[in-house]
Amino acid sequence: MSMKLLLKISYLGTRYAGYQVQPNADTVQRQLNLAAERLFGYPCDIVGCSRTDSGVHAKGFCATVTKQGTDSLETEIPAARIPLAFSANLPQDICVYDACFVPGAFHPRYGVAMKEYLYRIFNRPVRDPFEEGRSCHLPRPLTDDALARMTQAAEHFSTISPPSWRRARKLLTRCARFMRPRSQKQGTPSATASARTDSCITWCGFWRER
């Protein structure tokens, strides 16, 4: 029985032109291909669960690895040791944190159970260097009306899906979870300072589920 290697991957996409291999740019898939050939000693086919655009990060990306032109991977390296060995051949902004063998018929895109897309807004007057490249900085206050319209937009997108999705999947939405400064007693210096300095991060997650 042929077996593929399934990887779980995290990467910062800041310096990459997306996931998929491109002829004139560095991509995450290109780095994975190079690492796989160094690790296993022969060219490999790597198939991802999705594609990401330029600059987009991924925290739970899945991909299968097979010997080029086949539906299996032969290696004497135990699955438990592959994450460390694979990551040692990758740049610092890409890592493999889990690996296991799956049947050769498995496809990481068609066999996916769930996908989550995270959009983050960092809402305070002054930017935060720790949020650079990881959220959209919005210096103006988010009004209740703006939050309501964001929720309405998320609900609208939950009703839209191409025919191929509708046949096999339903689109689920978690609309607009908000983190705001905890309320404090008004009229105290600490309450005033907290209202001005605490951050508000807003995000919407979208799932496609089989």
C-alpha positions as CSV (number, residue, x, y, z in Angstrom):
1,M,0.0,0.0,0.0
2,S,1.4,3.4,-1.0
3,M,1.8,6.0,1.7
4,K,2.2,9.8,1.4
5,L,3.8,12.0,4.0
6,L,1.5,14.6,5.5
7,L,3.1,17.7,6.9
8,K,1.7,20.4,9.2
9,I,3.5,23.7,8.5
10,S,3.6,27.2,9.9
11,Y,5.2,30.1,8.0
12,L,5.5,33.9,7.9
13,G,4.7,34.9,4.3
14,T,6.2,38.4,4.5
15,R,9.1,37.8,2.2
16,Y,7.4,35.2,-0.1
17,A,5.3,35.7,-3.3
18,G,2.7,33.4,-1.9
19,Y,2.6,29.7,-1.5
20,Q,2.7,28.2,-5.0
21,V,5.9,27.9,-7.0
22,Q,6.4,30.8,-9.4
23,P,9.1,31.1,-12.1
24,N,10.7,34.4,-11.0
25,A,10.0,34.7,-7.3
26,D,10.7,32.9,-4.1
27,T,7.7,31.1,-2.6
28,V,6.9,28.8,0.3
29,Q,6.4,25.7,-1.9
30,R,9.8,26.3,-3.5
31,Q,11.5,26.3,-0.1
32,L,9.6,23.1,0.8
33,N,10.7,21.4,-2.4
34,L,14.3,22.3,-1.8
35,A,14.2,21.1,1.8
36,A,12.5,17.8,0.8
37,E,15.1,17.0,-1.8
38,R,17.9,17.7,0.6
39,L,16.3,15.5,3.3
40,F,15.1,12.5,1.2
41,G,17.8,12.6,-1.5
42,Y,15.5,12.9,-4.5
43,P,13.1,15.4,-6.1
44,C,9.6,15.4,-4.5
45,D,6.1,16.6,-5.3
46,I,4.6,18.7,-2.6
47,V,0.8,19.4,-2.7
48,G,-0.7,22.0,-0.4
49,C,-4.1,22.2,1.1
50,S,-4.6,25.7,-0.4
51,R,-2.8,28.6,-1.8
52,T,-1.9,31.9,-0.1
53,D,-1.2,35.2,-1.6
54,S,1.9,37.2,-1.3
55,G,2.7,38.3,2.2
56,V,0.0,36.1,3.8
57,H,1.0,33.9,6.8
58,A,-0.2,30.4,7.7
59,K,-0.3,28.7,11.1
60,G,-1.8,25.3,10.3
61,F,-1.0,24.7,6.6
62,C,-1.1,21.0,5.5
63,A,0.8,19.5,2.6
64,T,1.6,16.0,1.3
65,V,5.1,14.9,0.1
66,T,5.7,12.1,-2.4
67,K,8.6,11.1,-4.6
68,Q,8.3,13.0,-7.9
69,G,5.9,11.4,-10.3
70,T,4.6,8.8,-7.8
71,D,1.9,8.7,-5.1
72,S,4.2,7.5,-2.3
73,L,7.3,8.4,-0.3
74,E,9.8,5.9,0.8
75,T,12.1,6.8,3.7
76,E,13.7,5.2,6.7
77,I,13.2,8.3,8.8
78,P,10.5,7.8,11.4
79,A,7.6,10.2,11.2
80,A,8.3,11.5,14.7
81,R,11.7,12.7,13.6
82,I,10.7,14.3,10.3
83,P,9.5,17.7,11.7
84,L,12.9,18.4,13.2
85,A,14.8,17.1,10.3
86,F,12.7,18.9,7.7
87,S,12.7,22.2,9.6
88,A,16.5,22.0,9.8
89,N,16.5,22.4,6.0
90,L,14.1,25.3,5.9
91,P,14.5,29.1,6.4
92,Q,13.7,30.5,9.9
93,D,10.3,31.8,8.8
94,I,9.0,28.3,7.7
95,C,8.8,25.3,10.0
96,V,7.2,21.8,9.9
97,Y,5.8,21.0,13.3
98,D,4.1,17.7,12.8
99,A,4.2,14.8,10.3
100,C,2.5,11.5,9.7
101,F,2.0,9.0,6.9
102,V,-1.4,8.8,5.1
103,P,-2.8,6.5,2.4
104,G,-1.6,7.3,-1.2
105,A,-5.2,8.2,-2.2
106,F,-5.3,11.1,0.3
107,H,-5.4,14.6,-1.2
108,P,-4.7,17.5,1.1
109,R,-7.1,19.9,-0.8
110,Y,-10.0,17.6,-1.5
111,G,-9.8,15.8,1.9
112,V,-9.8,18.9,4.0
113,A,-12.3,19.0,6.9
114,M,-12.1,22.7,7.7
115,K,-10.3,25.9,6.8
116,E,-10.0,29.1,8.8
117,Y,-9.2,32.5,7.4
118,L,-8.2,35.1,10.0
119,Y,-8.3,38.9,9.4
120,R,-7.0,41.0,12.2
121,I,-7.4,44.7,12.8
122,F,-5.2,46.5,15.4
123,N,-7.2,49.4,16.6
124,R,-5.5,52.2,18.6
125,P,-3.9,55.5,17.7
126,V,-0.3,54.3,17.9
127,R,1.0,51.3,16.0
128,D,2.6,48.3,17.8
129,P,5.8,46.9,16.3
130,F,4.8,43.4,17.5
131,E,1.7,43.7,15.3
132,E,3.7,44.8,12.2
133,G,2.9,42.5,9.3
134,R,0.4,40.6,11.4
135,S,-2.6,42.9,11.5
136,C,-4.0,46.0,9.8
137,H,-3.4,49.1,11.8
138,L,-6.5,51.3,12.2
139,P,-5.7,54.4,14.2
140,R,-9.2,55.8,14.3
141,P,-11.7,54.5,16.9
142,L,-14.1,51.7,15.7
143,T,-17.6,52.9,16.3
144,D,-20.5,50.6,17.2
145,D,-21.9,51.3,13.8
146,A,-18.7,50.2,12.1
147,L,-18.6,47.0,14.1
148,A,-22.2,46.3,13.2
149,R,-21.5,46.7,9.5
150,M,-18.5,44.4,9.8
151,T,-20.7,41.7,11.3
152,Q,-23.3,42.2,8.6
153,A,-20.6,41.9,5.9
154,A,-19.3,38.7,7.5
155,E,-22.8,37.3,7.5
156,H,-23.3,38.3,3.8
157,F,-20.1,36.4,2.8
158,S,-21.3,33.3,4.6
159,T,-24.1,33.1,2.1
160,I,-21.8,33.2,-1.0
161,S,-20.1,30.1,-2.3
162,P,-19.2,29.0,-5.8
163,P,-21.1,26.0,-7.2
164,S,-18.2,23.6,-6.6
165,W,-18.3,24.5,-2.9
166,R,-22.0,24.2,-2.6
167,R,-21.9,20.7,-4.0
168,A,-19.4,19.4,-1.5
169,R,-19.2,21.9,1.4
170,K,-21.2,24.5,3.3
171,L,-19.7,27.8,4.2
172,L,-19.7,28.6,7.9
173,T,-18.9,31.9,9.5
174,R,-17.8,33.1,12.9
175,C,-18.7,36.7,12.8
176,A,-16.6,39.4,14.4
177,R,-15.2,38.5,17.8
178,F,-14.0,41.5,19.6
179,M,-11.5,42.2,22.3
180,R,-11.9,45.5,24.0
181,P,-10.4,47.1,27.1
182,R,-12.1,45.9,30.2
183,S,-14.5,48.5,31.7
184,Q,-13.3,50.3,34.8
185,K,-14.9,52.8,37.1
186,Q,-15.1,56.2,35.4
187,G,-13.5,59.3,36.9
188,T,-10.3,57.6,38.0
189,P,-6.9,58.3,36.4
190,S,-6.3,54.6,35.7
191,A,-9.6,54.3,33.8
192,T,-8.8,57.3,31.6
193,A,-5.3,56.0,30.8
194,S,-6.7,52.5,30.0
195,A,-9.2,53.8,27.6
196,R,-6.5,55.6,25.7
197,T,-3.8,53.0,25.7
198,D,-5.4,49.6,25.6
199,S,-5.7,48.0,22.2
200,C,-8.7,46.6,20.4
201,I,-8.1,43.7,18.1
202,T,-11.0,42.6,15.8
203,W,-11.1,39.6,13.6
204,C,-13.4,37.5,11.5
205,G,-12.9,33.8,10.9
206,F,-14.4,32.1,7.9
207,W,-14.7,28.3,7.6
208,R,-15.4,26.0,4.7
209,E,-16.6,22.7,6.0
210,R,-17.4,19.5,4.2
